């Protein structure tokens, strides 16, 4: 079985419903993520947590002529991982969007993620988090382009929906590009089944 990793994208305070750039229906996301994280920890699946880590003058902010309110500014409460989210000892934290002109949408853009996955000989990724139509979509696109087999845990992604239908369109795009859209329960069951054969 190819080594699989779980990637939790940008589950940060500013992206929760009451945050500066809140996604929709996030109230039940953290407990659901924690269940999958716990199972993966037990099964020694590598865990990667990405976070937006923007400078105060990031070009995407409205104050700088961008389209977004200030969010996930380095070393602020909004940039912290969501309260209650389990980040196990040994998990890898990947910061993105750290430069003024780096949008930070993809977890592979200007990060060392690819090199870290290569060291672990990871070839399959399970992806979840926020936001479906931005950081999740761009990360999945780059992962597929790099040859990874990708499963999107569709019950564990949340969208901003700046335009109605954005989430559906993003999921459809990921499916068209070759990602598998699966429920987390089914993905875990398949993982257990494959590991049992080893």
Buried (B, 14 or more C-beta within 10 A) or exposed (E): EEEBBBBBBBBBBBBBEEBBBBBBEBEEBBEBBEBBBEBBBEEEBBBBBBBBBBBEEBBBBEEBEEEBEBBBBBEBEBBBBBEEBBBEEEBBEBBBBBBBEBBBBBBBBBBEBBEBBEEEEBBBBBBBBBBBBBBBBBBBBBBBEEEBBBBBBBBBBBBBBEEEEBBEBBBEBBBEBBBBBBEBEBBBEEBEEEEEEE
